[in-house]
Structures are given as structure tokens and as C-alpha cells.
């Protein structure tokens, strides 16, 4: 048996550690470290001066200001780095679509904004976002994206050739050059990268929007499962931005619901 004095010391240490943990929980939040992969304009990228810019950056900074905390951006190679999130290398991942698979690992805030997924190809190709139409065709997707996961799971087994690209400008260049036949993309990024440019004159959205649980229906912020306090704080700040008009002011220039009109 342990001596009584030693038992008293152990009890005192446990109580002291409990007090320290409780005190840490009571400390007001002073900073949020957002992870972001700065490779996807107009959502997140770097301008010629090397500064982070884009819709997700604007929204993250506005959320931090609403919460009266410092916003720190951690530029990642891969945005879906849940191991680094769990290791507390950052506090949250900005701009990621909630999907059933991702929800196994993290929690998500309310959606920051909706998005849709479309097949983009040459208008005269006659392609549609169906297995029957795309069988034997080469479809480009971004590496590690939820669209890649969807295409590999749903289309590849049926004979659609899926080509994955690290960067969107590489994918777009391959599409224009004819190295791939189509791409599965979000409306906003492909509009800016191709459809609203001179190279996009012969291309358009073909067929209806593609929807599936694997694709998600919006963009949100991922946080660690136990970090319910941060989740609630971010949702509250987002609601306040919507109520005071700042949210709509930020979104308006990005034309999330606008589709290009072709003659």
C-alpha cells in the first residue's frame, strides 16, 4: 500500500491539474488558425503580391472579426488533412464540402454557401453527365476532390476514363487542347478558369447539374469532433454576418448563382 502522505500528494496533483484544465477552458479564444489550400481561385489563391485572396479568405477574415479574434492562415498542400487537424496544427479547415465520408472524421459548420457541380465540355460534343454518354470518354477532375471520389466510384467502374489533375489550370489546358473530353467542376471555378475567357468560347455546361451525397451541396468549415465550442462560435458568427448584411456584401462580387449566357 502507498503511504498516506504519498496518497495525499497524488490527490493534490490531480486536483491541481483539474483546476488548470478548467482555467484553460475558461480562457477566451484569441486566435483561429484556418487551414487552406491556396490553389483554387476564386475561392482561395495568392495574388501576384503573394497575399491570400478569395471568397473563403474574405469569409474567414469576416468571421474572425465578428468573433473578435485574430485570423491566422495555414497554407496547406492538401485541404483535406484531417490528421493534421486532429494533431492541432490548425483549428479548422476552411472551405470544404460536407459529405457522409468526411462527417465520419470531423464536424462541419453550417454551410457558408451552396455550390453546384456540372459537366463541362465542348458544346458540339453532345456529351451529358451520364455513364451511357461518357463511356470511353476522358473526364478530368481535381486530385483529392469530392468530384474525383464521385467519378471514381460511380463512373469509372462503368467505363468512363477518369483523369486526375493536381492544378485546375493544368486540367483546363488539357481540356482546351483536347487531351480530355470533359471535366466535372463547380460552376464558379470553371466559369472563371475557362468559360468566361476567350479559350472558353466553344465550351459550356452540358446537361443538368450532377448531385449525389458524395458531392455534397455546399461549402463549410471543418472542425475537430470534440471542439463543439468552436463549432457553435463559428455558426453564431456566421448568423450575425448574415443578419448585419456583411455576408451578402462579401458574396455578391463572386456571382455564385450566375451562369454564363451563350448565344
Number of C-alpha atoms within 10 A of each C-alpha: 4 7 7 9 8 10 12 11 11 12 10 12 12 11 12 12 11 12 12 12 11 11 10 10 11 9 8 8 12 11 14 20 19 25 27 27 19 23 19 16 19 20 21 21 21 15 12 7 6 8 10 18 16 19 19 26 22 16 21 23 19 19 25 20 13 16 20 13 15 15 19 16 20 17 16 16 12 15 18 21 13 18 10 13 19 17 10 12 13 18 22 27 26 25 27 22 26 25 17 12 11 17 13 9 14 20 20 22 20 19 18 22 15 13 17 17 21 21 23 28 25 19 13 10 12 10 20 18 20 14 16 13 12 20 16 15 16 20 27 29 27 20 16 14 20 21 23 24 16 18 22 18 12 15 21 18 12 14 15 21 20 21 19 18 18 13 13 22 15 12 23 23 15 17 23 18 10 13 15 20 21 31 26 23 23 18 22 21 16 24 20 14 19 21 23 16 10 8 13 19 13 14 20 23 26 19 14 11 13 16 13 11 12 20 22 19 18 17 20 21 25 28 25 21 14 11 13 13 9 17 20 13 15 21 18 17 18 24 15 16 19 13 11 10 10 14 20 12 12 16 16 11 9 15 9 16 11 10 14 10 8 9 2
